[in-house]
Amino acid sequence: MSRGRVVSLQSSQRILLNDFVAQWRDVRVDAVAALERVGESGWLILGREVKGFEAELSSYWRVSHVVGCASGLDAIEIALRALGIAVGDKVLTTPLSAFATSLAIVRAGGVPVFVDVDDTGLLDLAHAARTIQGDRAIKFCVPVHLFGHALDAQQLARIAELPVQIIEDCAQACGASSRGVPVGATGMAAATSFYPTKNLGAMGDGGALLSRDATVAAAAQSLRDYGQTAKYVHARLGMNSRLDELHAAILRSALLPRLPKWTGRRIAIAQAYRRAIANRALALPPVPEGSASVWHLFPVLIVAGAREAFMAHLDRAGIATGIHYPTLIVDQPAFAGVRFECQEPLPRARRFASSEVSLPIHPYLTDEQVERVIAACNAWKP
């Protein structure tokens, strides 16, 4: 990326948060070939493509077992149920995440227990450990590797010894690691999402459960398919949550092979932003210590009360932005009638909710577009 030259804030080409048209032009040949392969096979559900993708993702992720399912939300619910959650069991988690994280806990019969985040925006693991030690009714912990960062694997391992069952939400962190330990490798199970915006996103919904335990994986395979252990033998009250053959074929042939390149580009963009954005009205949250991040999102925090003005400034410069997440889960209307516990007042989570803005960081950004984003950020005056 060039330095020392004036960059125009205006351009006829709008900078998007995600460029699915550019992605399609890149992957089209391989994706169409995958479609042809599935069509010619005559097998559309839970066939060779799903098994092949599960094996290839297992190798990429360095985890023993992968079970494809319909969404990341389902993967979390299936993981909780496979690990034996009972109705009313308490599950510690973060209030700053996609709603699906906590919705999965509630659907599985659990009672969410929310603790605050730290300065990175991720679950405060020290606070989480103290909360678990003070309440032995907490049986599970669902930490979220938010923004593409990895939570500290050593602290997660200590929490697992308390003991609680850990199910890691890795939906935003495919490929990330902490001190060399891949996300998803510390708990008994983990979940990821293939929602299209994710670093490894399908052309529609999809997800997977990850586990190092064969018994957990076998239970998940049953739960995703009506609870069957054999054809028309239903040993559990399961779900309809199967990863389609077509999604699996496109993921394994067109998308997963490109993931290392895409991740490298995200990291390069993040490094450029962190090196060059210098505006006292913007704060760049720290990266968790020891995290090899994959930068699903690039969050910045805006001075109090000025978020809308900053987003309007970037919009005028032809730059799209997002917010992750404007309303904490504890404040969502759907939770008004749901049993949960909260370690109030959640000051750091509320700071993120009120001031966070996500900058474009998809892998199809050009160097010139990255420079435009940097210039626009540095030119803004609240």
Protein Blocks (a to p, Z undefined) as FASTA:
>chain_A
ZZhiacdfbdfbdcdfbdfklmmmmmmmmmmmmmmmmmmnopaghpfklmmmmmmmmmmn
opabdcddfbfklmmmmmmmmnopaehiacdddfbdcfklmmmmmmnopacddddddfko
pacfklmmmmmmmomkbmbdcdddehhiacdfklmmmmmmmpccddddfklmghiaeehi
aghilmmbdcddfbfkbmbdcebdddddddfbfklmmmmmmmmnoopabehiafbdcddd
dddfklmmmmmmmmmmmmmmmmmmmmmmmmmmmmmgccfkbccddddehiacehlbacdd
ddehilmmmmmmmmmnopacddddfbdfklpmklmmpccddddehlmlmmmmmmpccddf
bfkbcfklmmmmmmmmmmpcZZ
